[in-house]
Amino acid sequence: MRQLIMLDEGLRILEEGIVKANNILIGHPPKSLFSGEDYMKFYNCVYTMCSQRPPYEYSEELYERYKTALEASIVSIVLPSLYDKYDAYLLVDLLQMWANYKVMTKCLLGFFQYLDYHFVSRRHVPSLNDLAILCFHNLVCSKLFDKFRDAAISLINQERNGKQFQQDLIKNVLDFFVEIGEGKIDYYESFEQFMLADAASYYSRLASEMLWYKSSTDYIQKVAWFLIQERERAGRYLRQASLEKLLEIAKCKLMGETTQIEKQKAESHDTETYQDLLSKYAGMSIGEGSSRETYRFSFSN
């Protein structure tokens, strides 16, 4: 006859695995923490506690313990590591914590897996994997998303101004925004809206500054150069639709000063060259097929 596992005893057994699993969040690989026998011990504990006859069937209690284990790990380890960081340091740590969290979750899933078969479908509650994502969303993203978004936009502006940082960092953060939303919350769309508004302000300021010291011809040439640079940078991390919106905004803002340019035309001794450049600029393609070969200008500094 199979031995009965009471709730307190079962939770003590599982606590050993939960405490060890928390170490994954600070970088310990699962293989250094658990053996195959360990996984079997914790899985069998959960299986037994779920398959016992009432009142000794503890599926609901185990589901709640899985949830509180996730929440406690986030509150005690993930959040403290993020609160005092900014810009690239914040985003690098976020991505590392998210990667470690997913590994830890996979480990805990191995222990509590029987709940997905025995409890989740019957009670119509989130699966163990969905619950893990939901906990990270509720405790991390709902509190710190604005900080993550602003850090990503800050890096975009820093890159525009020539600063280099970890390759693909912004792309990986945007991939995280998509992944953590899981079709329920569009973090990427929220980021896009703020990113486009910030780009509009950036290029509006840039246009005003350039008109103070650039001739009409130089101005048009620089506009083409800025668009090429923006496409090459943003094309590495934005979706195509977002990239096209960004380039359209940049083009609109940079050429929004056409009235001022028209005034400057009178000062230009090479009106024919200026009109040729303006005509080429007006017809610039900023779609997917655009490339450096599209714009053959001799750029002036």
Residue pairs with C-beta under 8 A, 6 or more apart in sequence:
2 48
3 48
4 52
4 56
5 13
5 45
5 48
5 49
5 52
5 56
6 56
7 49
7 58
7 61
10 45
10 46
10 48
10 49
10 58
10 62
11 61
11 65
13 41
13 42
13 45
14 42
14 45
14 46
14 62
14 65
14 111
17 34
17 38
17 42
17 108
17 111
18 65
18 69
18 108
20 33
20 34
21 30
21 33
21 69
21 73
21 104
21 107
21 108
22 73
22 76
22 77
22 104
23 33
24 30
24 33
24 100
24 103
24 104
24 107
25 73
25 77
25 78
25 97
25 100
25 101
25 104
26 77
26 100
27 100
30 103
30 107
34 107
39 110
39 111
42 110
42 111
43 110
43 111
43 113
43 114
45 111
46 62
46 111
46 112
46 113
46 114
46 115
47 114
49 56
49 57
49 58
49 59
49 62
50 57
50 58
50 59
50 62
50 114
50 115
50 118
50 119
51 57
51 118
52 58
59 115
59 118
59 119
60 119
60 123
62 112
62 115
62 119
63 112
63 115
63 119
63 120
63 123
63 125
66 108
66 112
66 115
66 128
66 131
67 131
67 135
69 108
70 105
70 108
70 131
70 132
70 135
70 136
71 135
71 139
73 101
73 104
74 101
74 135
74 136
74 139
74 140
75 139
77 97
78 97
78 101
78 136
78 139
78 140
79 139
79 140
79 143
81 93
81 97
82 90
82 93
82 94
82 97
82 140
82 144
85 93
86 147
86 151
87 151
87 154
87 155
87 158
88 151
88 155
88 165
88 166
88 169
90 147
90 148
90 151
91 148
91 151
91 152
91 155
91 169
91 170
91 173
92 166
92 169
94 148
94 173
94 176
95 169
95 172
95 173
95 176
98 136
98 176
98 180
101 132
101 136
102 132
105 128
105 129
105 132
108 128
108 132
109 128
109 129
109 132
112 128
113 128
115 128
116 127
116 128
119 125
120 126
120 127
120 128
125 131
126 134
130 182
133 180
133 182
136 180
137 180
137 185
141 148
141 180
141 185
141 187
145 187
145 190
148 173
148 177
149 187
149 190
149 191
149 194
150 194
152 170
152 173
152 174
152 191
152 195
153 191
153 194
153 195
153 198
155 165
155 169
155 170
156 170
156 195
156 198
156 233
156 234
157 198
157 202
158 165
159 165
159 170
159 233
160 202
160 229
160 230
160 233
168 236
168 237
170 236
170 237
171 236
171 237
174 188
174 191
174 237
174 238
177 187
177 188
177 191
178 187
178 188
180 187
181 187
181 188
188 239
192 242
192 245
195 242
195 246
196 242
196 245
196 246
196 249
199 246
199 249
199 250
199 253
200 249
200 253
203 226
203 249
203 250
203 253
203 254
204 253
204 256
206 226
206 253
206 254
207 253
207 254
207 255
207 256
207 257
208 257
210 219
210 222
211 219
211 257
211 260
211 261
211 264
214 222
214 300
215 264
215 267
215 268
216 261
216 264
216 265
216 267
216 268
216 274
217 268
217 270
217 273
217 274
217 277
217 300
218 300
219 261
219 264
220 261
220 274
220 277
220 278
220 281
221 277
221 297
221 298
221 299
221 300
222 299
222 300
223 251
223 254
223 255
223 281
224 281
224 284
224 295
224 297
224 299
225 295
225 297
225 299
226 250
226 254
227 247
227 250
227 251
227 254
227 284
227 286
227 295
228 292
228 295
230 246
230 247
230 250
231 243
231 247
231 286
231 290
232 292
234 242
234 243
234 246
234 247
235 243
238 246
240 288
244 286
244 287
247 286
248 286
251 284
251 286
255 281
261 278
265 271
265 274
268 274
277 297
280 295
284 290
284 294
284 295
285 294
